[in-house]
Amino acid sequence: MKKKITGILLLAASILYSAVGVTFAYTGSTAEVHNYVRTGDIDIALKQYDKEGNPFSDGGIWTPGDCIENQVFIENQAKSCWIRLQVKNDKEMDIRGISDQWVYREPYWYYTEVLEEKEKAIFSKSLFFSEKATEETSGKESSLDMTAEAIQSANFKPDFLSKMPWGDQTAEVCIHVKDGAEQEKERHYRNLSLKMEGRAGELVAVPEDFFVNLSELMPGDRQSDSVEIHNQFKESAELFFRTADSPEMTEQQKDLLEQLQITIYKNDEIIYEGDLRSVKLQEEISLGIWRSNEKGSIRYEIFMPEELKNEYAVRDAAIHWIFRTNLEEERPKTGDDRWITAYLGLAVLSGALGFWRLFCGRGIQNK
């Protein structure tokens, strides 16, 4: 019996120790991600680091007068490009240390120099929470929301004296980051844009020339291309796919997409057949559940029916394809979580001590 009591006490002590000495960690692969949509032409990364040189994780809860070291920079991972940054922050938050290479033209900050391959453009160095913050805003959770965009530098020169330095040019790469966590990344092709929501980009690898000749499709033509899937995480992940219309799409362009037929294969198994504007595709379809370390491919085949007239061939319609996964990054335990676990440990320890006293008390009375 003494051995059992000792075992209970040791178990309770171990729970209490693990509760107080817990180490914060994320699961899965959070290293540099290279499987986002890339063409080998333009690709950037938007990053934030704290004073220790660690990735900035969240906005945190600050008090008036706090100054947080938070370096924000854009890194070029491909060929030379122009970049711009849109920042949305709480009015009490002051972004400091913005370099002279940036100019503001609402709603963007424009970098006035070409960003060469592997170079970094530092945007800011710290965040200051105003001392004039009211009681209502003091101690609240603040947020920093940023969107970085890039466009090729070849054969293009922005006019930084104008209100719209890039004119009507469409960004080729767009990254949305909120409080240090990447929310989505979108890549624009000639007739196709691909968006990765959440962590989908960590599973999907898209080839450089993905449907590059889609605009040349003629009645009777059939084109196919594929993306590679690799689930590098410990848990299974379900991948989803949907299409979306462009807000500027005309009725003729919508008509064209309704005529185009698409077949989607998962490792040669058909998982969808229908037109490019079907309600089912716009609502979202599953591309299957991918087990840990499973590899495979998703093949897309687009067909323009032969009976269509040539007038359809000259229409230019943008197609928006969006990938999403149910895989979410595990939230690190907060201080509250740790103390909840600690209280549970104390409860077990208290129960064990009570049991020991009761047992010992009976033993003494029996004697």
C-alpha positions in Angstrom: 0.0 0.0 0.0 2.9 2.4 0.8 4.2 1.8 -2.7 0.9 2.8 -4.2 0.7 6.0 -2.1 4.3 6.9 -3.0 3.4 6.3 -6.7 0.4 8.7 -6.4 2.5 11.4 -4.8 5.2 11.1 -7.5 2.5 11.3 -10.3 1.0 14.4 -8.8 4.4 16.0 -8.4 5.3 15.2 -12.0 2.1 16.8 -13.2 2.8 19.9 -11.2 6.4 20.1 -12.4 5.4 19.8 -16.1 2.7 22.4 -15.6 5.1 25.0 -14.3 8.1 24.1 -16.5 6.2 23.8 -19.8 8.1 24.8 -23.0 6.3 26.7 -25.6 6.5 25.1 -29.1 4.7 24.9 -32.4 4.0 21.7 -34.2 4.7 20.9 -37.8 7.1 22.6 -40.2 7.3 26.3 -39.7 10.7 26.7 -41.4 11.0 28.7 -44.6 8.3 27.6 -46.9 9.4 27.2 -50.6 6.3 25.5 -51.9 4.2 28.5 -52.4 3.1 29.5 -55.9 6.2 30.6 -57.8 7.2 31.0 -61.4 10.9 31.6 -60.9 10.4 35.2 -61.9 8.9 37.0 -58.9 8.7 35.7 -55.3 9.0 37.6 -52.0 8.6 36.9 -48.3 7.3 39.3 -45.7 8.9 38.8 -42.3 8.9 40.2 -38.7 11.5 39.6 -36.0 11.7 40.6 -32.4 14.8 42.0 -30.6 16.1 38.4 -30.0 16.0 37.7 -33.7 13.0 35.3 -33.4 10.0 35.5 -35.6 7.4 37.9 -34.3 4.4 35.8 -33.2 1.5 38.1 -32.2 0.5 41.7 -31.4 0.5 41.1 -27.7 -1.0 43.2 -25.0 0.8 46.5 -24.5 0.5 49.5 -22.1 0.9 53.2 -22.9 4.6 54.1 -23.5 5.7 50.6 -24.5 8.3 50.4 -27.3 8.6 47.0 -28.9 11.5 46.1 -31.1 9.9 44.6 -34.2 11.9 44.6 -37.4 9.7 44.3 -40.6 11.4 43.5 -43.9 10.7 42.1 -47.3 13.1 39.5 -48.7 13.4 38.9 -52.5 13.5 35.1 -53.2 13.7 35.3 -57.0 14.5 37.8 -59.7 14.7 41.6 -59.2 11.4 43.4 -58.5 9.7 46.5 -57.3 7.8 46.2 -53.9 5.2 48.0 -52.0 3.6 47.5 -48.5 0.2 48.3 -47.1 0.0 48.6 -43.3 -3.1 48.6 -41.2 -2.4 49.3 -37.5 -4.3 50.6 -34.5 -4.2 54.4 -34.2 -2.5 54.1 -30.9 0.4 52.2 -32.5 3.2 54.2 -34.0 5.5 52.5 -36.5 9.1 53.8 -36.1 12.4 53.5 -37.9 11.0 53.6 -41.5 14.0 54.0 -43.8 14.3 56.8 -46.3 14.0 54.4 -49.2 10.2 54.2 -48.6 7.7 56.8 -49.8 4.0 56.9 -48.9 1.3 57.2 -51.6 -2.0 56.2 -50.1 -2.7 53.4 -49.3 0.8 52.0 -49.9 4.4 52.5 -48.9 6.6 52.1 -52.0 10.2 51.0 -52.0 12.0 53.4 -54.3 14.8 51.1 -55.3 14.9 47.8 -57.2 15.1 44.9 -54.8 17.6 42.5 -56.2 17.7 38.7 -55.8 18.3 37.6 -52.2 18.3 41.2 -51.0 16.2 42.5 -48.0 14.4 45.8 -47.8 13.9 46.8 -44.1 10.7 48.7 -43.6 10.6 49.5 -39.9 12.5 48.7 -36.7 10.1 49.2 -33.8 6.5 49.8 -32.6 5.6 52.4 -30.1 2.3 52.4 -28.1 1.2 56.0 -27.5 1.4 57.4 -24.0 -1.8 59.3 -24.8 -3.8 56.0 -25.0 -7.1 56.2 -23.1 -8.2 53.8 -20.3 -10.4 52.1 -22.8 -7.5 51.3 -25.1 -4.9 50.7 -22.4 -4.1 47.0 -22.0 -6.0 45.9 -25.0 -4.7 43.5 -27.6 -3.3 45.4 -30.6 -2.9 44.2 -34.1 -0.6 44.8 -37.0 -2.0 43.9 -40.4 0.3 44.1 -43.5 0.1 43.2 -47.2 3.3 43.1 -49.4 3.1 43.1 -53.2 5.8 42.7 -55.9 6.0 43.3 -59.6 8.9 42.7 -62.0 11.5 45.4 -62.5 12.3 44.5 -66.1 10.8 46.9 -68.6 8.9 48.8 -65.9 9.8 52.1 -64.0 7.4 53.4 -61.4 6.7 57.2 -61.2 7.2 57.9 -57.5 6.1 61.5 -57.9 2.6 60.5 -58.9 -0.2 59.5 -56.6 -0.1 56.0 -58.1 3.5 55.1 -58.8 2.6 51.7 -60.3 -0.2 53.1 -62.4 -2.8 50.4 -63.2 -0.2 47.5 -63.1 -1.4 44.4 -61.3 0.9 43.0 -58.6 2.4 39.6 -59.5 2.8 38.4 -55.9 0.7 39.4 -52.9 1.3 38.3 -49.3 -1.0 39.0 -46.4 0.5 38.8 -42.9 -1.3 39.6 -39.6 0.6 39.8 -36.3 3.6 37.8 -37.8 1.5 35.0 -39.2 1.1 34.6 -42.9 -2.6 34.5 -43.8 -2.5 33.9 -47.6 -0.3 34.3 -50.6 -1.6 35.0 -54.1 0.1 34.7 -57.5 -1.2 36.3 -60.7 -0.5 34.8 -64.0 -1.7 36.1 -67.4 -5.1 34.4 -67.3 -5.0 32.8 -63.9 -4.5 33.7 -60.3 -3.7 31.2 -57.6 -4.3 31.9 -53.9 -3.1 29.8 -51.0 -5.1 30.3 -47.8 -3.6 29.6 -44.4 -1.1 26.8 -44.6 -2.2 25.3 -48.0 1.0 26.7 -49.6 3.0 24.3 -47.4 1.4 21.3 -49.0 1.0 22.5 -52.6 3.9 23.0 -55.1 2.9 24.7 -58.4 5.2 24.4 -61.5 6.7 27.5 -63.0 4.8 27.3 -66.3 1.4 26.3 -64.8 -1.2 26.7 -67.6 1.0 29.3 -69.2 -0.8 28.8 -72.6 -4.3 28.9 -71.3 -5.1 32.1 -73.2 -4.4 30.3 -76.5 -7.2 27.7 -76.0 -9.3 27.2 -79.1 -12.6 25.2 -79.7 -11.7 21.5 -79.6 -8.5 22.1 -77.6 -7.6 20.3 -74.4 -4.9 21.5 -71.9 -3.8 19.8 -68.8 -1.4 20.6 -66.0 -0.8 19.4 -62.4 0.4 20.5 -59.0 2.4 18.3 -56.6 1.2 17.6 -53.1 3.4 16.6 -50.2 2.1 16.5 -46.6 5.2 17.0 -44.5 3.3 17.3 -41.2 2.7 14.7 -38.5 -1.0 14.8 -38.8 -3.3 14.1 -41.8 -4.5 17.1 -43.7 -7.6 17.6 -46.0 -7.0 19.9 -49.0 -9.8 21.9 -50.5 -10.2 23.7 -53.8 -12.6 26.3 -55.1 -12.9 28.9 -57.9 -14.0 32.6 -57.6 -15.1 35.2 -60.1 -13.2 38.4 -60.6 -15.2 41.5 -59.5 -14.6 43.1 -62.9 -15.7 40.0 -64.9 -18.1 40.8 -67.8 -21.1 38.7 -68.8 -19.1 37.5 -71.9 -16.3 36.4 -69.7 -18.7 34.5 -67.3 -20.2 32.9 -70.4 -16.8 31.7 -71.5 -16.0 30.1 -68.2 -19.4 28.3 -68.2 -18.5 26.8 -71.6 -15.1 25.5 -70.5 -15.1 22.0 -69.0 -12.7 20.9 -66.3 -11.8 17.5 -65.0 -9.8 17.2 -61.8 -7.8 14.0 -61.0 -6.2 12.9 -57.8 -3.5 10.4 -58.8 -5.5 9.5 -62.0 -8.8 9.1 -60.1 -11.5 11.6 -61.2 -12.7 13.7 -58.3 -14.6 16.4 -60.2 -16.1 17.0 -63.7 -18.0 20.1 -64.7 -17.7 23.7 -66.0 -15.4 26.2 -64.5 -18.2 28.4 -63.0 -20.2 25.6 -61.5 -21.8 26.3 -58.1 -20.1 23.2 -56.7 -16.7 24.5 -57.6 -17.4 27.9 -56.2 -18.6 26.5 -52.9 -15.5 24.2 -52.5 -14.6 20.6 -53.2 -12.3 18.3 -51.3 -9.1 17.2 -53.0 -8.8 14.4 -50.5 -7.3 13.7 -47.1 -3.5 13.4 -47.3 -1.8 11.2 -44.7 1.4 12.3 -43.0 4.3 12.2 -45.5 2.0 11.2 -48.3 3.0 12.5 -51.8 0.9 12.7 -54.9 -0.4 15.0 -57.6 -3.6 16.8 -58.6 -4.1 17.1 -62.3 -6.3 19.6 -64.0 -7.6 19.1 -67.5 -9.5 22.0 -69.3 -11.5 21.3 -72.5 -13.1 23.8 -74.8 -16.0 22.0 -76.7 -15.6 21.7 -80.4 -19.1 23.1 -81.2 -18.2 26.5 -79.8 -17.5 29.2 -82.4 -14.1 30.9 -82.7 -15.4 34.0 -81.1 -14.9 32.3 -77.7 -11.2 31.9 -78.4 -10.5 35.6 -78.4 -12.1 36.3 -75.1 -9.9 37.0 -72.1 -11.3 35.8 -68.8 -9.4 35.7 -65.5 -9.8 32.5 -63.4 -9.2 32.6 -59.7 -8.2 29.3 -58.1 -8.0 29.0 -54.3 -6.5 26.3 -52.2 -7.3 25.8 -48.5 -6.4 23.2 -45.9 -7.9 22.2 -42.5 -4.4 22.0 -41.1 -4.0 24.6 -38.4 -1.0 25.6 -36.4 -1.2 24.4 -32.8 -1.7 27.4 -30.5 1.2 27.7 -28.0 0.1 27.4 -24.4 -0.5 30.7 -22.7 0.2 31.6 -19.1 -3.5 30.9 -18.3 -3.2 27.4 -19.8 -0.1 26.7 -17.7 -1.8 27.7 -14.5 -4.9 25.7 -15.3 -2.7 22.6 -15.6 -0.8 23.7 -12.4 -4.1 23.8 -10.5 -5.0 20.3 -11.8 -1.6 19.1 -10.6 -2.2 20.7 -7.1 -5.6 19.1 -7.0 -4.2 15.7 -7.6 -1.4 16.3 -5.1 -3.9 17.5 -2.5 -6.1 14.5 -3.0 -3.1 12.2 -2.6 -2.1 13.9 0.6 -5.6 13.7 1.9 -5.7 10.0 1.1 -2.3 9.5 2.8 -3.5 11.3 6.0 -6.7 9.3 6.1 -4.8 6.0 5.7 -2.2 6.9 8.3 -4.8 8.1 10.7 -6.6 4.8 10.6 -3.4 3.0 11.0 -2.5 5.0 14.2 -6.0 4.4 15.6 -5.8 0.7 15.0 -2.5 0.6 16.9 
